[in-house]
Each structure stands twice: as structure tokens, then as C-alpha cells.
Amino acid sequence: MPVPEPARSGPVWVILPTYNEAGNIERMVEAVGPKLSADDRILIVDDTSPDGTGRIADGLVAVDPRVEVLHRPGKQGLGPAYIAGFRRALEGGAGLVVQMDADFSHDPAYLPRLIAASALADLVVGSRYVPGGGITEWGAARRLISRGGSLYSRVVLGVPVRDLTGGFKCFRREVLESIELNTVNASGYSFQVEMTYRVLKAGFEVIEVPITFRERQAGSSKMSNSIVIEAAWRVPAIRISSFGRRGRRK
């Protein structure tokens, strides 16, 4: 079956949020680069990492002109980092905006799959929980938390997307333009849930393509009890705050 041509109205921008990813960021950019065209961009959003990630990222700009670095003052959370990246990508003329982890838990080899699938939907989610997807190197407890979190979010929000907590996504430009980014409240991993839910509520098409998620190869995980607790109360809050918000699709 032929692969559809991606629906582009401009270059692809890949957003890589970083905090203490000195052991990953150079290799990550080297892996992402060959998956993109000469007109595409890689935007590293660094929250003043004390391990020197931002300094390494600045050095990559001289090696690859497609790389750009956005420095933010201090650790402000995953959601705000992505929002800042989305705004910069839209300002830069992005047609498609990809968000992914910088620690190789999202394999850059899947980038062409997500980009191509954007010909079929407004938001493409790299999914661990559709047929063909999966997780490696996680223990039973973490698998249960992840799958349970996605199921909990699906039930509370009443949406069909199976991997609501997944963070490997490709947005069409008009999706991000239609969502009021300044009103997205989640700062932790519940940001992933809120964004996908808002896309659906705005009337856009969402599809999931299978990926295999793996544990990071360097550095330490950002997962914590506070992130799990935030997600537990934030998901119902997302549902409540959506009442009265009309779809804004153009």
C-alpha cells in the first residue's frame, strides 16, 4: 500500500524539550536530522539545564543550520516548554509540528511514519496501545501506571484515543492555531492528555500509529509521584473546564 504524501503547508519543526539531557541531545539531533529535509527544523527547548545541555545544544547550531535553541529561565515544566516551542514553530512558518522526548524513548526512526500519516489526520499520535505498538524495558508497576493512566483518562474524558498520555505527536499547523495555547493549564505529563482532548473537542481528526516505546538510555527519568498525583486530579478538571468551550476549527 503506497504511503500518502504528508499534508504540509510549510516545513516540519521537531520540538525537543530538555532538562539535564547532556548525555542524549547530541546523539538525538544526529538521529533526527536524516529523517528531515533541508527546509525542516529541530527546535531544542532547554530549561537552563544545570548539566550543560543548553551549551551542548548551542554547539549543535554551528554543525547543523536546521537546529535552533530556545533557552528558558529555569525549570518550568514540560507543558510550558512545549507551548513555548509551539509558538516559536508557528512564528517560524511550520506546516507540521512534531513533539517528542529527547531521551530516545521515542525512536526517531518513527518520524517518517508520523509525518506521512499527517496526510490522513490533523493530529497523529505515536501510540503504544494500538495493535503493533508496545513498551520495552519497563517493569510491571510502571506499565500498570502508564496503561492505567491512559484508561482512566479515556473513561473520564469519554474519548476513543487509546494512548492519551503518549508524548510522540505530529500536529498540523491549523490545529495549534485553533487551540488557545495560553489557556492550556497542565504542566506535567497531563499536558499530553489535555492537548489531545482539546484537539478532539475542537472537531479535528486524530489517528494513532503504532510505536514501540523504550526506556531512556542515558540520564534519569523525570517521572515522579507528584506527576502521577497531578494527572489524577487534572484529568477531571480538564473535562470540567471544557464545558462551554466551543470547537474552534477553522
N, C-alpha and C positions, 0 to 999 in steps of 0.2 A: 504494500500500500504506500503510495507516494506521501512524503512529508509535506504538509502545507507550508506555504510561504508565510512567515510571520507578518502580522499586521503592524507595520511601522509607519509612524508619521515623523520620525526623527531617529537619532541614534539610540542604542541601548546604553543605559547607565546602570552599572552594578554597584550597589551600596554595601560597603563592608564596615560595620561599626566595630570599633576596637577599644579594649581596655586591657592592658597587660597582655598583648599578643605578640611580643617581640620574637618569640620562637616560631611564629606561624606566618606573619604578614608578608615577608618577602617571598616565601615559597607559595603562598596563596596567590599573590599577584602574578607570579610566574606561571601558575597553573591556570588562572582565569584568562590571562592575556591571549593565548592561542585560540580560545573559544569565541573571541570577539573580532569585529572588523576594525579597520584602521580609523573609522569615524566614531567608534564607541568609546565609552569612558568607564574608568574604575574610580569610584569616589570612596576614599577611606575617611571615616568619621571617627576621630580619636578624642577621647575624653581626658586628655592630659595624663596619659598612662605613665606611672612612675617608673616603669621598666624600660622606657625609651622607645616604645612603639612609634610614637609620633615622629621622633627623629629618624628612625629607620624609614618610615613612610615618606618623609620629605626627601630622603635619598633616592627613593624609587621614582620620583617625579623626573629626575635627571636621566634615568635609564629608559623610562617609557613615557612618552609625552601624553599618552592617554590617561595617565594617573593624576589624580588631584587629591589634595588632603584638606579636610576641614577640621581645624583644631577647635575644641570646645573647652571652656574653663571648668575643669573638674568633672568628677563622675556624676552624671545627671540621669542615668537610666537608659535602658535600651529603647523604649518608646520615643523619648525626646531625641535621641541620636538619629533614629530612622526618620522622624519628622523633619529634622534639620537637613538630612540627606535628601529626602524627597523634594523639599523646597529648592535646594541647590540644583538638583537634577532638572526640575521643571524650568527653572531660570535658564539653565544651560541648553534647553531645547530638546530634552529627552522625549523620545517616542514611546519607549518601553523602559520601565524601571524595575530592576531585579534587586531583591533584598536577600542576603544570605549571610550565614555566620562566617567569620574569618578564621575559624579553627579547624577546618576540614571535616567537621561533622556533616556539612553539606558538600558533597563531592562536585567540584567544578565540571566534571565530565557530564553532569546532567544539564548544564546550562543550555546547550543547543536544543535539548528536548523541551525545556520550559519556554524558550524563546519561540520555537516553532509552534508550540501549542497555543501561543497568543493569537494565532490566526483564527482560533476556534472559540475564544472566550476573552472576556475583559480582564479577568484575574485567573492566573494559573497557579495552583498550589502544588508544590512538590510534596507528595503525600506518603507517609509511612504506613497508612492504614487502609489503602485500597489494594486490590489484588496486584501482586508484583512488587509491592513496597515492603519495607521491613526495617528492622533495627539490629545492629550487631554490637557486641561488646558491652551491653548493658546487663546488669543483674536483674533478678525478678522484681525486686522492690521498685527500682526506677522505672522499669517497663510498666508496672502496675500504676504508678503515679501518672505517667505520661498518658497511657491509654485511658485511664480513669478520668483524667482531666479533660481529655477530648470528649469522652462520652458525656460527662457532666455538663460540659458547655453546650453540646448538641441538644441535650434534653432541655436544659434551662432556656436556651435561646430558640429552640424549635427550628433548627436548620439542618439540611442534609449533608453538609460537608463533614467528612469523617475525620480529617486531621485539622481541627480548628486551632490547635496550639502549634502547628508547624510554622517555621520561620523562613522557608525557602519559597519565594513567591516572585511572580512576574506580573506587574501591573501595566495596563495600557495607560497612556498619559491622561486620557479623559476621565479615568476613574479617580486618580488622585486630584484632578482639578475639581471634580464634583463633590468630593468629601471635604467637609470643613475641618481641615487638619488642625486648626488652632483649638478645636473642641475635643480632640482625641485625648482622653484623660489618663489612660493606662500607661504606666512607666516600666513595668516589668514584663514578664512573658505573657501576661494577659493582654498586652498590646496586640499580639498576634490574633487573639480571639476577637478583640474589638474591631480591628481593621477589616477582617473577613466579614464579620457580621454587618458592618456599615456598608460594605460593597454590596452585599446581598439586599439589604434594606433599601439601597438606592436603585435597585432594579437592574443591576449588572449581572452578567453571566459569569459563573465561577465553575471551573473544572479542576479535577485533581489528576495529576500524572504520577505514577509510582516512582519512588526513590528509595534507596537504602540509606538510612541514617547510621552514622558510626560515631563512636566516642572520639573526642578530640585527641590529637596525637602529641600535643605539647601544651604546657601551661595548665592552669587549674580551672575547673568548672565554675561557672557563675551561679549555678543553681543553689538555692538556699531555702530554709524553712519559711522565711519571710516572703519569698516569691510565691510559694505554694499557698500561703495564707492570703496574700493579696488576690490571687486568682480566685480563691474560694468565694470572697465577698464581692469582687469586682464584676464577675460574670452576671449575677443578678442585677447589679447596678447598671450594667450595660443595657440589659433588657428594659429596665425601668426608664432609663434616660432616653431610650429610643421612641417611647410613646410620644406622639405629637410631632416627631421629626419626619417630614415627608421625604419621599425619594426625590433626589435632585439630579437624576440623569438628564443629560442634555440631549 
